[in-house]
Amino acid sequence: MTAAVTEVRDESTDEPAESPAGSQAASRRRWLPPAAMLLVTFIGSLLPLIRKPGFYFWDDTAGVAVGVWQRIAQDVLSGQSPFLQTDMWRGGDFIAEAATGMWNPVMLGLMIGTYPIDDVGAAITVAKILLFLLTAGGVYVLARSFGATPWLSAIAGATLSLSGWAIFMDGSSWVNGTAITAFTPWAWWALRRAYKRGFDAWSIVLAAVLCYLAPSTGNPYGVLTLAIVFLAVAVEAIVDRRPSAIGWLVSIGVGVVLTVVIVYLPFVYTSAYGFRANSGMWNDEFLSISLSDLMGLSSPTHRPYITMFGGTPMGFPGTYLGWFVLPLLPWLHWRGARMWARLAGPLVFGAVFLLFTLGPSQFGMFRWPARLVPFLYLAVILVFAVVASRGLRTDRRWVRSAVSAGIILLGAWIAWADVPGAWKWHALATAAVFAGTAVLVFWAKLGGRGFATITAGLLVFLGAQLTLTPSNRNVADYEMPSSRSALAEQFADRSDGLTVQVFDIHALVRHHPAPERWDDLLAGNMPSVAGFESTTAYSGIGFTAFDSALCLTYNGGTCAGAWDALWEEPSGYDVPLADLLNARYVVVLNDYADVEDTPPGWTETESTSVVTIFERDEAPGGATGTISFAGDDVDIASAQRSGKTDESVEVTTGSGDTRLTFARIAWPGHSATFDGEDLPVEIGPAGLLSVELPENASGTLSISFAPPGLLMGAAAAGIGVLILAACAVVGARRRARRSASPTGRL
């Protein structure tokens, strides 16, 4: 970083000087393309809601994200830590889940900002639309930095935001995917800006902040994309013969990585206790992409035959990018060494993600390569925007028209081959693509009229896609109610104890229509939205001992045998598991579990067409906090909880059985002290927290929770900030010396 470096700027983005008289008009012209882009993106993001108001309240969004977002916002607004939610059981270790977004300031702001909206489906919809707009803005500024014209940059931003995977998969189901797609172009733009400005102080600070956003979502794909962004800028520096920039990039990269250690370290310490403990490498072609699938990126009706959940083929245009991209390739100016040198970064970025997209279905922590399509397409649309900014060729029109027609027909053939039954739609779309391409080439070109033509096509084709596929049926539509206040009122009678739900989501949906299926139970993390404690929770990690005891699935459903497991006595205990859980209610899906008799101490209080509800005759716990079992030689004088995670117990013990078992999962990070002396915390039956007290003692047992690795992560973040601050200081001094030098060089 000490070698002489001349400040380098991207001449392609420099604007000509404007006279005072024309500055106002120039300002309007400058803002018109991005404003038009945001308007198109906004309109496009609303189209799915016409036929399906719950389009964005779908699958994992409804099952996991909404519950997590609501709880984090609630805790932050009330001044509490959101790290551990004991009442959400297997889904409550937010700090270990990592992918909650709690460390990301934009995601946290969206959680808090949308929390006042009572309809949680509408709230998450607002957040997703804002992320679509953020994606468009990021692609716009990134394309401009590479020299694309304002209108082509606006086309690029709207296109990626409204592409098939962005809308139908990430948009409807995986909000973290939408977020990473939104943050990646901003990180790339900021890092490249720092490089082009010679790493001055403010550009380093901006790059550090924006580069932090993608990995801080907690999704490992954010780490991957950021790493490839740094690689892309490094390649650009090598091509520009600025090797000293590599030192800056490494320093900034190390600093950013250290700041996000705190996001992932608790997961590392906890993963061994859940179902993410072993991540290997294999290929079963699940959500795997082929080259022929990518060749349909400009075919609006192409629904590629890609294996998805349930073994069914993809039923939506998941590899569609934009109708105009491939047909216009024969009309572009492809020659120019300087242009290709400038595009070295996007080419490397795209090549890496092409390899990942065509790779195995499981690669360590990374699975389902189709998830990476948006990042491959980010590179594609960037290269297209930059090359197309040189205008369209007008020579050899017949040859170019023939090649363009061949590309369109090939795309139509690929679309028809995968779904031959929709031949009428394929024919209509093909004719429309022919017409749109002709309008672009022979009349509109690629300025403002071209933007209007292309984006009108984007919206029309998106409307047609939504007519064919109103929603993503490859994933689950829970159709759960979304009014937080109505849910709280509906389940108000469950607020005084734990509810164990014995059901399978597929059996429930198959046999019972909405909304009656949700009158007495809720799936995923929605019990937390309704305000009642439940073992039902959607988790990306789970807790194996607890999951195995009740044969819980990732989304909180159970096997039918969970009913019998509740009434069995774990080894070494003389009470059933239901007592160890401090269960107050058990809700069983009818005709699912083999329920013959009402267990002793319980009463069947209600039976509907969907479920049968059992209630304990006497409320468990009482004044004993979460204690569910005490050994014969333990006398509990009092017990109370402190905050959401800690509790203390005044006890006296004898010389026999001095165990205490708590109705809470023994997540790593729990600790116990007895009158200030450390006691080992054990994993008891079903993964419950258990402590062996000293014999013949009297004192206070304190249970507390501190996320594992939190201090180490905080220390790493501190070091990362110091490294970044040092980079900024050095950058400021170098810039000052350069400014003072008569030659403008160091």
Secondary structure by P-SEA (a helix, b strand, c coil): cccccccccccccccccccccaaaaaaaaaaaaaaaaaaaaaaaaaccccccccccccccccccaaaaaaaaaaaaaaccccccccccccccccccccccccccaaaaaaaaaacccccaaaaaaaaaaaaaaaaaaaaaaaaaaacccaaaaaaaaaaaaaccccccccccccaaaaaaaaaaaaaaaaaaaaaaacccaaaaaaaaaaaacccccccaaaaaaaaaaaaaaaaaaaaaccaaaaaaaaaaaaaaaaaaccccaaaaaccccccccbbbbbbcccccccaaaaaaccccccccccccccccccccccccccccccccccccccccaaaaaaaaaaaaaaaaaaaaaacccccccccccccaaaaaaaaaaaaaaaaacccccccaaaaaaaaaaaaaaaaaaaaaaacccaaaaaaaaaaaaaaaaaaaaccccccaaaaaaaaaaaaaaaaaaaaacccccccccccccccaaaaaaaacccccbbbbbbccaaaaaacccccccccccccccccccccccccbbbbccccaaaaaacccccccccccaaaaaaacccccccccccccccccbbbbccccccccccccccccccccccbbbbbbcccccccccccccccccccccccccccccccccccccccccbbbbccccccccbbbbcccbbbbbbbcccccbbbbcccccbbbbbbbbcccaaaaaaaaaaaaaaaaaaaaaaaaaaaaaaaacccccc
